[in-house]
Amino acid sequence: MNKVRVFFLGLSFVFLLTSMSLAQQAGKIAYVNLSRLFDEYSKTKEYDKVLESKHADFEKQRNAKIEQIREAQGKLALLKEDKKAELDQGIEKMKADLLEYDRQQKQDLTKDRNEKIREILLEIEKIVSTYAKEQNYDYILNDRVLIYGNPAQDKTEDVLKILNTAK
């Protein structure tokens, strides 16, 4: 356990020295809050509405399938033995179909969401890069890698304005 601590302490020290060296060599450095850029980007908000709509449609169809199963189970007690077996098989098939539907829809929604997130993050990266070049910044960092950042160097608001005005 102590070896692990020493390793991480050493790694942190190397990172600190490297950061200090970069800071001394670098010209202009700024940072952005990537989470905030993503959350407050108008395209993210628009896609959230699309995703909510898709999820609501999925839930509506899923609930209809569940209701069909419940109705069939309710009828089961009223049937004669020979019809019960047939209906029971139908119920089992409906349950299997519901599970497959759930799995497929969740997989599709997740895939769509991940693709859109990737697309939005690439757009944000492009805008940040363009902003950095136009403002002559040598580095713009993500705030997650910072231990401390001077609030004056936080360019999140500037980039956010550009993101939400560019269509």
C-alpha positions in Angstrom: 0.0 0.0 0.0 2.8 2.4 0.8 4.5 1.6 -2.5 1.3 2.7 -4.3 1.2 5.9 -2.2 4.8 6.7 -3.0 4.2 6.0 -6.7 1.2 8.3 -6.9 3.0 11.0 -4.8 5.9 10.8 -7.2 3.6 10.9 -10.2 1.9 13.9 -8.8 5.2 15.6 -8.2 6.3 15.0 -11.8 2.9 16.3 -13.0 3.3 19.4 -10.9 6.9 20.1 -12.2 5.8 19.5 -15.7 2.8 21.9 -15.3 5.1 24.5 -13.8 7.5 24.1 -16.7 4.7 24.4 -19.2 3.3 27.4 -17.5 6.7 29.2 -17.6 7.1 28.4 -21.3 3.6 29.0 -22.4 2.2 32.4 -23.4 -1.5 32.7 -22.8 -3.3 30.0 -20.9 -7.0 29.8 -20.1 -9.5 27.2 -19.2 -13.2 26.3 -19.7 -15.7 24.4 -17.8 -16.5 21.6 -20.3 -19.4 20.3 -18.3 -21.1 23.7 -18.2 -20.4 24.3 -21.9 -22.0 20.9 -22.7 -25.0 21.4 -20.4 -25.8 25.0 -21.4 -25.2 24.5 -25.2 -28.5 25.1 -27.0 -27.9 21.9 -29.2 -27.6 19.8 -26.0 -30.9 21.2 -24.7 -32.6 20.6 -28.1 -31.4 17.1 -28.2 -32.5 16.5 -24.6 -36.0 17.3 -25.7 -35.8 14.9 -28.6 -34.4 12.2 -26.4 -37.2 12.8 -23.8 -39.7 12.4 -26.6 -38.2 9.2 -27.8 -38.1 7.8 -24.3 -41.7 8.8 -23.7 -42.7 7.0 -26.9 -40.8 3.9 -25.7 -42.5 4.0 -22.3 -45.9 4.4 -23.9 -45.4 1.3 -26.1 -43.8 -0.6 -23.3 -46.7 0.1 -21.0 -49.2 -1.0 -23.7 -47.3 -4.3 -24.0 -47.4 -4.8 -20.2 -51.1 -4.1 -20.1 -51.7 -6.7 -22.8 -49.8 -9.3 -20.7 -51.9 -8.3 -17.6 -55.1 -8.6 -19.5 -54.1 -12.1 -20.8 -53.1 -13.2 -17.3 -56.5 -12.0 -16.0 -58.3 -14.1 -18.6 -56.2 -17.2 -17.7 -58.3 -18.0 -14.6 -61.6 -17.9 -16.5 -60.6 -20.4 -19.2 -60.9 -24.2 -19.3 -57.7 -26.2 -18.8 -57.2 -26.9 -22.5 -57.3 -23.2 -23.4 -55.2 -22.2 -20.4 -52.1 -24.0 -21.7 -52.5 -22.2 -25.1 -52.9 -18.8 -23.5 -50.1 -19.4 -21.1 -47.8 -20.0 -24.0 -49.0 -16.8 -25.6 -48.3 -15.0 -22.3 -44.8 -16.4 -22.2 -44.2 -15.3 -25.8 -45.5 -11.8 -25.0 -43.1 -11.6 -22.0 -40.2 -12.7 -24.1 -41.1 -10.1 -26.7 -41.4 -7.4 -24.1 -37.9 -8.2 -22.7 -36.5 -8.2 -26.3 -38.3 -4.9 -27.0 -36.9 -3.4 -23.8 -33.4 -4.5 -24.6 -33.4 -3.3 -28.2 -35.0 0.1 -27.4 -32.6 0.8 -24.6 -29.7 -0.2 -26.7 -30.9 2.0 -29.6 -31.6 5.0 -27.3 -28.1 4.6 -25.7 -26.4 4.4 -29.1 -28.3 7.5 -30.3 -27.4 9.4 -27.2 -23.7 8.5 -27.3 -23.5 9.5 -31.0 -25.1 12.8 -30.3 -22.9 13.4 -27.2 -19.8 12.7 -29.3 -21.1 15.1 -32.1 -21.8 17.9 -29.6 -18.4 17.5 -27.9 -16.6 17.7 -31.2 -18.5 20.9 -32.0 -17.5 22.3 -28.7 -13.9 21.3 -29.2 -13.9 23.0 -32.7 -15.4 26.2 -31.3 -12.9 26.3 -28.4 -10.0 25.7 -30.8 -11.2 28.5 -33.1 -11.6 30.8 -30.1 -8.1 30.0 -28.8 -6.6 30.8 -32.2 -8.5 34.0 -32.6 -7.6 35.2 -29.1 -4.0 34.0 -29.4 -4.1 31.5 -26.6 -1.4 28.8 -26.5 -3.5 26.5 -24.3 -7.1 26.2 -23.2 -7.5 23.5 -20.6 -10.5 21.7 -19.4 -11.3 22.7 -15.8 -11.3 19.1 -14.6 -7.5 18.9 -14.9 -6.9 22.0 -12.9 -6.3 22.1 -9.2 -6.7 25.8 -9.3 -7.6 28.3 -12.0 -7.6 32.0 -11.7 -11.3 33.0 -12.4 -10.0 35.7 -14.7 -8.7 32.9 -17.0 -12.1 31.1 -17.1 -13.3 31.6 -20.7 -16.4 29.4 -20.3 -18.8 32.3 -20.6 -17.1 33.7 -23.8 -17.1 30.3 -25.5 -20.7 29.7 -24.4 -21.8 32.9 -26.0 -20.1 31.8 -29.3 -21.6 28.3 -29.1 -25.2 29.5 -28.6 -25.0 32.2 -31.3 -23.3 30.0 -34.0 -25.9 27.8 -35.8 
